[in-house]
């Protein structure tokens, strides 16, 4: 006798399916896009959200942790905020709706909603693999976003801030970016909440960096205390390109930030720096999959984590070196400060090496702050909370200072200090 089993849906899964059914007539897309959306939702109906039985989600049981899904977002009711760095060009996305009248220098801007409507977005809309829950959710619900083309040999004298402002409810956005050859640019992808209402935010950035370009890409996530943030960046790094990718998580109740990076051009180099600030009973997961696919490429990854209260954090880092990727030089480190006996941080570094002439390594440390240093500061009249904040700042400051741009360093140090004032 054949028996069919059905997945028992959680309240959050049922709410996602109901939200999709309520919106399907409004979501932009031609026949091909609608078919992809239907297939992505069917996957959710069949298998549900991932649990710890799925290896990629072993430390973030999304089925359990995502307990509620807010209603579809309405009007934004908000405006763009001042940029992190004074003088930056700002492209605002208010409650999932870009300002398509905005302009930024010589950049070519268009609407992702238009690409959905005419079907040209179909090829990139699907999930990366069967475990890509972020891609499935975003592909099902995404309505709009900027499509950005940076012409070859463009030099952006000031940073470009793409500002995603959320005010509760659901927002799902996309950001395809094509960066031409010999470009020099700093881009800030900023996600911030301006309301107390809970939000479910999904976002996918798809970035291709052209030959010989030098790009600094900074993700600053400042969601509200009750928000869920599901973020993903997909990067293709061309020949002789240099990318500095900086990720700072300083908010959100439940956060999953995925970094999917393919190094496809010889001579390319990636520098990844990450800071995760966790407090209360939050859960933050940064998962990276980095593929070195050609010879003579390099990467360094340093992640710094500070965990207070009963917060839980995760860093999963996978470096894959293809058989043809000889002379790869890849190094990864994850360092964590646990500021409470109840705090937790799980680290899972991995190397898959199929070439024989490489230099690759990884390491991880977990510790409390040095109590001798704390005593030294307190003995000189500095209150304990301030002394702890000073030591934490010192722990993360050295990788922020690698950015070299003084205004940018000052802005990010301000984000860190503001968070520590609330939690340290």
C-alpha positions in Angstrom: 0.0 0.0 0.0 1.3 3.4 -1.0 1.0 6.2 1.6 1.6 9.8 1.0 2.8 12.0 3.8 2.0 15.6 4.0 4.0 18.3 5.7 2.2 19.8 8.7 2.4 23.6 8.3 3.4 25.9 11.0 1.5 29.2 11.6 4.2 31.1 9.8 4.3 28.7 6.8 0.5 28.9 6.5 0.6 32.7 6.7 3.2 32.9 3.9 1.0 30.7 1.7 -2.1 32.7 2.5 -0.2 36.0 1.8 0.9 34.6 -1.6 -2.6 33.6 -2.5 -3.9 37.0 -1.5 -1.2 38.8 -3.6 -0.8 36.7 -6.7 -3.0 38.8 -8.8 -1.0 41.9 -7.9 2.6 40.6 -8.2 4.3 41.8 -11.4 5.4 39.1 -13.9 4.7 37.6 -17.2 3.8 33.9 -17.7 7.4 32.7 -17.1 7.8 34.7 -13.9 4.4 33.6 -12.6 5.3 30.0 -13.2 8.5 30.4 -11.3 6.7 32.0 -8.4 4.2 29.2 -8.3 6.9 26.6 -8.3 8.8 28.3 -5.5 5.6 28.4 -3.4 4.9 24.8 -4.2 8.3 23.9 -2.7 7.3 25.7 0.5 4.0 23.9 0.6 5.7 20.5 0.0 8.7 20.7 2.2 8.1 23.7 4.5 10.7 25.9 5.9 14.1 24.3 6.6 14.8 22.6 10.0 18.0 21.6 11.7 17.9 18.4 9.7 19.0 20.4 6.6 22.7 20.7 7.0 22.9 24.3 5.7 20.3 25.3 8.3 21.5 23.1 11.2 22.2 26.0 13.5 19.2 28.1 12.4 16.0 26.0 12.5 13.9 28.4 10.5 10.7 26.3 10.8 10.9 26.8 14.6 12.4 30.3 14.9 10.1 32.0 12.4 7.0 32.0 14.5 4.8 34.6 12.9 4.5 36.4 9.6 3.2 40.0 9.6 0.6 41.1 7.1 1.5 42.5 3.7 3.0 46.0 4.0 0.9 48.9 3.1 2.0 52.4 2.3 5.5 53.3 3.6 4.5 56.3 5.7 8.1 57.2 5.9 10.9 59.1 4.2 14.5 58.4 3.4 17.0 59.0 6.2 20.2 61.0 6.1 23.0 58.9 4.6 25.6 57.2 6.9 28.3 59.3 5.2 27.6 62.9 4.5 27.7 63.7 0.8 26.7 60.2 -0.3 24.3 59.8 -3.2 21.2 58.1 -1.9 18.9 55.7 -3.8 15.9 55.2 -1.4 13.7 52.1 -1.2 10.8 53.0 1.1 8.8 49.9 2.3 9.9 48.0 -0.8 9.1 50.8 -3.2 12.1 52.4 -5.0 12.1 56.0 -6.0 12.5 55.6 -9.8 12.9 59.3 -10.2 16.2 59.2 -8.2 19.4 59.6 -10.1 23.1 59.0 -9.1 25.8 60.4 -11.4 26.4 58.4 -14.6 24.8 55.2 -13.2 22.1 53.6 -15.4 19.1 52.9 -13.3 15.9 51.0 -14.2 13.1 49.2 -12.5 13.2 45.5 -11.4 9.3 45.5 -11.5 9.6 46.2 -15.3 12.0 43.2 -15.6 9.5 41.1 -13.8 6.7 42.3 -16.0 8.5 41.7 -19.3 10.0 38.4 -18.1 13.7 39.4 -18.4 14.0 38.7 -14.6 13.0 35.1 -15.0 16.5 33.6 -15.3 17.7 35.0 -12.0 14.5 34.7 -10.0 14.8 31.0 -8.9 16.4 29.5 -5.9 20.1 28.7 -5.9 19.5 25.1 -4.8 16.9 23.0 -2.9 18.0 24.5 0.5 17.8 28.1 -0.6 14.9 29.2 1.6 15.8 32.9 1.3 15.8 32.7 -2.5 12.4 30.9 -2.4 10.7 33.4 -0.2 12.2 36.4 -2.0 11.5 35.0 -5.5 7.9 34.3 -4.5 7.0 37.7 -3.2 9.5 40.3 -4.7 7.8 43.2 -6.3 10.4 45.8 -7.1 14.0 47.1 -6.7 16.6 49.0 -8.5 18.5 47.6 -11.5 21.9 49.3 -11.6 24.5 49.4 -14.3 27.8 51.0 -13.5 29.5 51.9 -16.8 33.2 50.9 -17.4 35.8 53.2 -16.0 33.4 55.0 -13.8 34.9 56.5 -10.6 32.5 57.3 -7.8 34.1 60.1 -5.8 31.5 59.7 -3.0 29.8 56.6 -1.6 26.5 55.4 -3.1 24.0 54.5 -0.4 21.1 52.2 -1.4 18.8 52.8 1.6 16.1 50.2 2.4 13.7 51.8 4.9 11.2 49.4 6.6 8.2 50.3 8.7 6.7 47.0 9.6 4.9 44.3 7.6 6.4 42.4 4.7 8.9 43.8 2.2 10.7 41.8 -0.4 13.2 43.5 -2.7 15.9 42.7 -5.3 19.0 44.6 -6.4 20.8 43.4 -9.6 24.0 45.3 -10.1 26.3 45.1 -13.1 29.7 46.8 -12.5 31.8 47.4 -15.6 35.5 47.1 -16.0 38.0 49.4 -14.3 35.4 50.9 -12.0 36.2 52.4 -8.6 33.3 52.7 -6.2 32.0 52.4 -2.7 28.5 51.1 -2.2 26.5 51.0 1.1 23.6 48.6 1.2 21.7 49.8 4.3 18.7 48.2 5.9 17.0 50.0 8.7 13.7 50.0 10.6 11.8 53.1 11.5 8.8 51.6 13.3 8.0 49.5 16.3 5.8 47.1 14.3 7.3 43.7 13.4 8.6 43.2 9.9 9.5 40.3 7.7 12.2 41.5 5.2 13.7 39.5 2.4 16.3 40.9 0.1 18.6 39.6 -2.6 21.5 41.6 -4.2 23.1 40.1 -7.3 26.4 41.8 -8.1 28.8 41.2 -11.0 32.1 42.9 -10.6 33.9 43.5 -13.9 37.6 43.1 -14.9 40.1 45.3 -13.0 37.4 47.0 -10.9 38.0 48.0 -7.3 34.8 48.0 -5.3 34.0 48.3 -1.6 30.5 46.9 -0.8 29.2 47.5 2.7 26.0 45.9 4.1 24.7 47.6 7.3 21.7 45.8 8.8 19.8 47.8 11.5 16.4 46.2 11.7 14.0 46.6 14.6 14.0 44.5 17.8 11.1 42.3 16.5 12.1 42.1 12.9 13.1 39.1 10.8 15.7 39.8 8.1 16.5 37.3 5.4 19.3 38.7 3.3 21.4 37.2 0.5 24.1 38.6 -1.7 25.3 36.8 -4.8 28.7 37.9 -6.2 30.6 37.1 -9.4 34.1 38.4 -9.2 35.9 39.0 -12.6 39.5 39.0 -13.6 41.9 41.2 -11.6 38.9 42.6 -9.7 39.3 43.6 -6.1 36.3 43.5 -3.8 36.2 44.6 -0.2 32.9 43.2 1.3 32.0 44.4 4.8 29.0 43.2 6.7 27.7 44.6 10.0 24.7 43.2 11.7 23.4 45.5 14.5 19.7 44.7 14.8 16.9 42.2 14.1 15.3 39.5 16.2 16.0 36.8 13.6 18.7 37.4 11.0 20.0 35.1 8.2 22.6 36.9 6.0 24.0 34.7 3.2 27.1 35.4 1.1 27.3 33.4 -2.1 30.6 34.4 -3.9 32.1 33.0 -7.1 35.6 34.0 -8.0 35.6 33.4 -11.8 38.5 35.6 -13.1 42.2 35.1 -12.7 44.0 37.6 -10.4 40.8 38.4 -8.5 41.0 39.2 -4.8 38.3 39.2 -2.1 38.5 40.8 1.3 35.6 40.0 3.6 35.2 41.6 7.0 32.2 41.1 9.2 30.9 42.3 12.6 27.9 40.8 14.4 26.5 42.6 17.4 24.0 40.4 19.3 22.0 41.1 22.4 18.8 40.2 24.3 17.4 36.9 22.9 18.1 37.5 19.2 19.5 35.0 16.7 21.9 36.0 13.9 23.3 33.6 11.3 25.9 34.6 8.7 26.5 31.8 6.2 29.2 32.1 3.4 29.9 29.9 0.4 33.0 31.0 -1.5 34.1 29.3 -4.6 37.6 29.8 -6.0 37.1 28.5 -9.6 40.2 29.7 -11.5 44.0 29.9 -10.8 45.8 32.7 -9.1 43.1 34.2 -6.9 43.1 35.1 -3.2 40.7 35.8 -0.3 40.8 36.7 3.4 37.8 36.5 5.7 37.7 37.8 9.2 34.5 37.8 11.3 34.2 39.4 14.7 31.3 38.6 17.0 30.1 40.2 20.2 27.3 38.4 22.1 25.5 39.7 25.1 22.6 38.4 27.3 20.9 35.2 25.9 21.6 35.9 22.2 22.7 33.2 19.8 24.9 33.6 16.8 26.2 31.4 13.9 28.9 31.7 11.4 29.2 29.1 8.7 32.0 29.6 6.2 32.7 27.3 3.3 35.6 27.8 0.9 35.7 25.5 -2.1 38.7 25.4 -4.3 38.1 23.9 -7.8 40.5 21.4 -9.4 41.7 24.1 -11.9 42.2 26.8 -9.2 45.9 26.3 -8.6 47.8 29.0 -6.6 44.7 29.9 -4.6 45.5 31.7 -1.3 42.5 31.7 1.1 42.4 32.4 4.8 39.4 32.5 7.1 39.1 33.4 10.8 36.2 33.9 13.2 36.7 35.5 16.6 34.0 35.8 19.2 33.6 37.6 22.5 30.9 36.0 24.8 29.8 38.7 27.2 27.4 36.5 29.2 27.3 33.0 30.5 24.0 32.5 28.6 25.3 33.7 25.3 26.0 31.2 22.5 27.9 31.3 19.2 28.4 28.4 16.8 31.2 28.4 14.3 31.4 26.0 11.4 34.4 26.7 9.1 34.9 24.3 6.1 37.4 23.8 3.4 36.9 21.7 0.2 40.1 21.7 -1.7 40.4 19.8 -5.1 43.7 21.5 -6.2 47.1 20.5 -5.0 49.1 23.8 -5.1 47.2 26.1 -2.7 47.6 27.9 0.6 44.4 27.6 2.6 43.5 27.7 6.3 40.9 28.6 8.8 40.7 29.2 12.5 38.2 30.2 15.3 38.4 31.6 18.8 35.8 32.1 21.5 36.6 34.0 24.7 35.4 36.5 27.3 37.0 39.9 27.6 40.3 40.1 29.5 39.3 40.8 33.1 42.8 42.3 33.8 42.1 44.9 31.1 38.7 45.5 32.6 40.1 45.9 36.1 42.8 48.3 34.7 40.2 50.6 33.2 37.9 50.5 36.2 40.8 51.2 38.6 41.2 54.5 36.8 37.6 55.6 37.5 35.9 54.3 34.3 32.5 52.8 35.0 32.2 49.1 34.3 29.7 49.5 31.4 31.8 52.1 29.7 35.0 50.1 30.3 33.4 47.0 28.7 32.2 49.0 25.8 35.7 50.4 25.3 37.2 46.9 25.2 34.5 45.7 22.7 35.2 48.7 20.5 38.8 47.9 20.5 38.0 44.3 19.5 36.1 45.4 16.4 37.7 48.7 15.6 40.8 47.3 13.9 38.9 45.7 11.0 36.7 48.8 10.6 39.8 50.9 10.2 40.9 48.7 7.3 38.3 50.7 5.2 40.8 53.6 5.2 38.1 56.2 4.3 37.9 58.3 7.4 34.4 59.4 7.0 33.2 55.9 6.4 35.2 54.5 9.4 33.7 57.2 11.6 30.2 56.4 10.4 30.5 52.7 11.1 32.1 53.3 14.4 29.0 55.4 15.2 26.7 52.5 14.3 28.7 50.2 16.7 28.9 52.8 19.5 25.1 53.5 19.3 24.4 49.7 19.6 26.8 49.3 22.5 25.2 52.2 24.4 21.9 50.2 24.4 23.4 46.7 25.2 26.8 46.9 26.9 
